[in-house]
């Protein structure tokens, strides 16, 4: 029952985030069924992931990363396309972000495409199914989420929203984080200084 979706998170601190549009949850469930039917690796990322691990905040779209092999692109698009839903085959084949759109409600699911051997490809392999948003969906690991948010922040030229998300995640998950992995990966992409600055700031608040 979709009404059960109010129980989105196992973490009681995040229950307030359950108050979102039911139509968004319907779109996610619709996309999940299509991905899973074609055995497409995918995971939830972005604001929904940071709200799960950190401080909840509202967001209009759902962000996912998926690896869509060329030989299933047409089948996926045909299984989705209807009077209600739209997905651009051209966007997928050109490697651009593809939007799954519910034309009745205006809800959107942004699909970021992973390539084999890429950072996102490796993150997909580390994702795990989590009970959230009214279903059992694959979620990016907390460490890979932090690294992803830091990369997006660097590309956008210091986004207060991205940094606030990262800080919230670190605050909530500080003791559970795999810091050696985080430092190694952040160092490899030139983000170690920013990661350490956030860690020290949160650590001082905890103390």
C-alpha angles and dihedrals in degrees: 000000000000089000087069088065089091085081092069102143134042087210106084091207089069099049092104088067088067091081096092133119114293088217090066090055090048091054092050092049090048092051093045092055091052094046093047094046090058093039092241112167109233142151141190114255137160126045096349090056094047090047089054095049099031140005115348118236134167122259133179099215137043116233122207136168117219139175106221113185116217093243094061100042096094093044091050094049092047091049090053105035115097140125087286105037132049132189124171114234090192092057091054095046091048092050094243127137107278124210122214103205130195099210093196098055102021092235115148136201112202112213115202109196121229123208124211111269094017127123089256091051090056090046090053089058090054096047119110134201112260132183102245142126092023097306148054103271135166111256129195113251116261093244093050089047091056091049091046093051091049090051091050089048091053092048093048094048102251110328114200090206094054093047092047089053092050093047091050092051093049091048093053098039102032098122094043099049121112095232096179090057092045093051093047094050095041091050090053092059099037097256101110095103092054093045092051092047091055092045093052092046093051092042091055090051091051092051 
